[in-house]
Structures are given as C-alpha cells and as structure tokens.
Amino acid sequence: MTPRDRPSSQAPPTCAAPGCTQTLAPQPTGRPGRYCSASCRSRAQRARQRAQAPVSVEVDVGSASSKGRHPSRSWMVRLRRGPDSVIVAIGLPRPAAERLAAHIADLLEAR
C-alpha cells in the first residue's frame, strides 16, 4: 500500500471565515482554497478590517436648518470605525453631546 492509497486520518478542511463550518471541496490543481464561497471571503476581509481599526467617538455640528432645530441644539455624537460611521444622537446642546461622547469613550476603553 502506497501513501496515496492510505485513507486520510485528517478531518476535511473547513472554511476559514468566522462562523462558517462548511467543508471545502478538494481542488484538482493548485493551492487548496481557504473559503467555501466569495461571500465568506468578503466576510472574513471585513472582519479583519474591523479588528484593525479602532472605534472613535466624535462630537460634531449637525444640520440645524434641515430639521428646524435651534443652532444651540444642533450637536451630534457619532461613532466611527474606518470608513463606517453611525450617528448615536443628534439635536443635543454641545455640553450634553460632549458628556455623552465621554461616557461612550469610557465604555469603549473598558473593553
């Protein structure tokens, strides 16, 4: 019996994407694949990018004219990681926006 004829004792390889447990189909030639699909490859790339970029908290002036807000209540708090952002609160006075940003920053540092 040659080494090629022996049954493999290793488990079949699985997808390297976070949360995916699909087994990988054997490739007839070339390097073995790491992901079961293009969507898993994209998901893994996004996970790597998120792991590298820190989350920042920003206080910024929102648009007071579009919502009819008084200019003193036009501040917003935004969370940003790389190119992605989400507005947490809008229409706050500046001191309240700064306090909220400080609380969020404290929570993020406690991780």
Secondary structure, 3 states (H helix, E strand, C coil): CCCCCCCCCCCCCECCCCCCCCECCCCCCCCCCCCCCHHHHHHHHHHHHHHHCCEEEEEEECCHHHHCCCHHHCEEEEEEECCEEEEEEEEECHHHHHHHHHHHHHHHHCC
